[in-house]
Amino acid sequence: MDINKRIADLKPFFAAFNVAAEDDVSYIVIKVPSHWVIEPLIQSFKDEYHVEPVVRTEGIYLFTEIKNGVEPLFDCADMVISYNKNIETRKTLLKEKIEELTHLFATEPLEKLETIAFTMDETPEDAAEVKTADKPTRRNKKAAKANEQITEAAHKAETEDKETQQKETTVEKNENRVEDNSLMALARNLTGE
């Protein structure tokens, strides 16, 4: 990994990178717009990358133990940036489409507006899915049913996770701060929290 390239790729968001050998931790700080979010990414940071994020007014701190290397820090920073840029692009596109629809509804007759249908151009991946879905084979029916069951199970798990997270948040708010794991405690100490 070329650390100079990784830092350059994070510009203009990169603020700092440091290794604190005495605390056995390395971290980076990125400065992002205040409306950007990281909440949907936090669990992935912890589970997949072993990175603890701390959001402060001066930026987002991403901490990991030295033994994990520095790549996870930069990967998580990349995730924050790409996730939020994706959201911004979607918002911009939505605004453009709303303006187009507003113009249509202001200028077209009602009979024509009633025929509006939304379609999207087909991508190569979509075409491959359509070809396999066109053949009503026993395998496709089983796969469709399995996909439906997986989707239902995922939705149920997601709902349960959200309920559990809400309960855990309530418990955390009501209790005095529970003893943190050593990395999170260090992160809070280093950021002055």
C-alpha positions, 0 to 999 in steps of 0.5 A, a space after each residue: 500500500 502506498 500511503 501517500 497515494 491513499 492520503 492523496 485519494 482522500 483529499 480534500 477530506 483528509 486532515 491527519 494520520 497518526 500512530 500512537 505506539 505507546 497506546 498501540 493505536 493508529 488513527 486518521 481524521 477526516 473532515 467532512 460536511 456536517 450533514 454527512 452521516 456514518 451511522 449506517 456504516 459503523 457496525 461494518 467498521 467494527 465487525 469487518 475492519 476492527 475500526 472504532 469511529 468517533 465523530 467530533 466537531 473537528 472531524 471523524 476519527 477512525 481508530 484501530 490497533 496497530 496490529 490491524 495495519 493502516 489499510 482498514 482506516 483508509 478503507 473506512 474513510 473511503 467508505 464514508 466519502 463514497 457513501 455520502 457522495 452517493 447520497 448527494 448524487 441521488 438527492 441531486 438526481 431526485 431534484 432534477 426529476 422532480 423539476 422535470 415532473 413539475 414542468 410536465 404537470 404544469 404544461 401537459 393535459 391531464 389525459 396525457 399525464 394519466 399515461 405516465 409510466 416510469 421505466 429505466 434503461 436496461 443494463 447488461 446485468 438486468 438483461 441477464 436476469 431477464 433471460 434467466 427469469 423468462 424460462 419458467 423452469 423448476 430451478 427458477 421457481 425454486 430460486 425465486 421462492 428461495 430468494 423470497 424467503 431470504 428477503 423475508 428473513 433479511 427483512 425480519 432480521 433487520 426489523 429485529 436488529 432495529 428494535 434491539 438497537 433502539 432498546 440498547 440505545 435506551 438502556 445506554 442512555 439510562 445507565 451511566 456509561 458502561 465500561 468501554 472496550 480498550 480501543 473505544 476508551 482510548 479513542 474517547 480519551 484521545 478525542 477528549 470525549 
